[in-house]
Amino acid sequence: MRITITDVTPELAAEWLKQNTRNRPISADRVAKYARDMIAGHWPLNGEAVKRATDGTLLDGQQRLSAVVEAGITVTMLVVEDLPPETQQTMDLGRVRTLSDNLGINGVPHSLVVAAITRRAWQWSQGNLKFAAYISPTIPEMQAYLDANPSIQRSAELAVQIRSAFRVAKPSVTGTAHQVLLRIDQDAAALFFAQMLNGAGLEDNHPVLTLRNRFLTDKITGKRNPFHQDVGLIFRAWNGVREGRTMAKIAHTADEPMIKPI
């Protein structure tokens, strides 16, 4: 076995990929994500190796090498060569570490909620208003977004508080909505989510009370809305409050365009 630290050029990556004859299908989505991270400089040498067999067959690293080709830049990688071909059966058996794992290791409170809100807020920032899975961030992109938007931690704390008081509220939904709305009006957002937390003192047909009742009804009837639909319901209530309207009922279907909060 031979171990080296190699500057892998797009040309070298393409040459090794010619020997990619015994591997699972390449994920174009993952390759695109890796390429974005490489171009952004979020690809440090971390000990994960490209692995090649004694006959030159590529055993592990096809996504990374394809990303080097797609990015068109040279990336320094750990390379392990001269491995017996049968060792491929024991590669990539571990669970991929997530952002919430990294946050938890670093002692960040509510790490699961923070990670979920970060992912959705990033998607919203990219114009992915229905939070479709095919437009999603890499771990470095999520970390960079979280670093640039520390208010996400506050959104997570608030979402957990609302969940404790109003059990049907999903923290990732309320936290993501809070992230979007506080950028429109921080004071109005603080009042809106305080009302959503306890519902106290709200008159009949107040948009927030109608929103709470809608979430309760969905829970009782066993209705499970897509993520973007629940966010849309919050935005409809928010717009009602901003416009001074009463709302006897609130509706937002999964198929209609996302509501633009005002």
Phi, psi and omega in degrees: 000136181236130183241129179221160169254117192237137171278104185271110178277162175303325180292317179293319178300316179297323180294315179294326180294338175297337180258020178272073190255354182216074184213167176287165180300144178285137177267112180298325180296315181293321178300316180298320179294314179300319181297319178299317179296320180296315180296324181281355181082017181261044182225072181285160174287112189238009178097347176282132190249149162280134187239134180231147182277174181300331180266008179092354180298136178283122182260327183204136178120010184297324181291317180295317179293322177296325178292323176300316179296315182293320181287332180072027180229161178274135181232133178281128183224151169280131183234128176246124184236171178064037177271146173297137182305327184290346179292346180299332183296339183256009183268150174059039180266348182277163177280137180293134179285132183262172175297319179297325175299313181296318180295318179297320178300325181270008174077021179285125180296148177053046188300322180296317181290318178301315181295318181296316180293320180301314180300312183291320179295322175299314180301315179300318181296337180268006181084009178273077192285347175252010173057042180294139185294334184287350172243092184222154185275160170278169178300313177298324178294320177295317180295318179296320179294318178297318178298324181278346183227071183296345178295347177300325178298318178294320178299320179294316179299316179295317180299322178292321177298315180297319179299320181295323183271332186226089196298339183275352180281125180275124184304320181294326179289306183294324179293319178293315178300320178298319179301318181290315189283329180293341178279347175271312180200106185297315182294316179296322179295320179300316180292316182302313183282335172295320177292323178293329182296314186238342179066010185286140173073013181269133179284160176305140178071009170296135184306322181289321177294319177296322176297313179301316180296324179295315179297321178296317180297316178300321179293315182296320182276357178078017180283131181243104183278148169301155182307311185294334179290317177296320176297319178299323177297319177297317180295325177295317178295318178302313180297324177298317178296315183296328181267000178070027182264154167268157181220111179286331176212164181222133183217143173203117183274162182291337186270339185279160180301152177297140177290136175270113180290145184248000000 
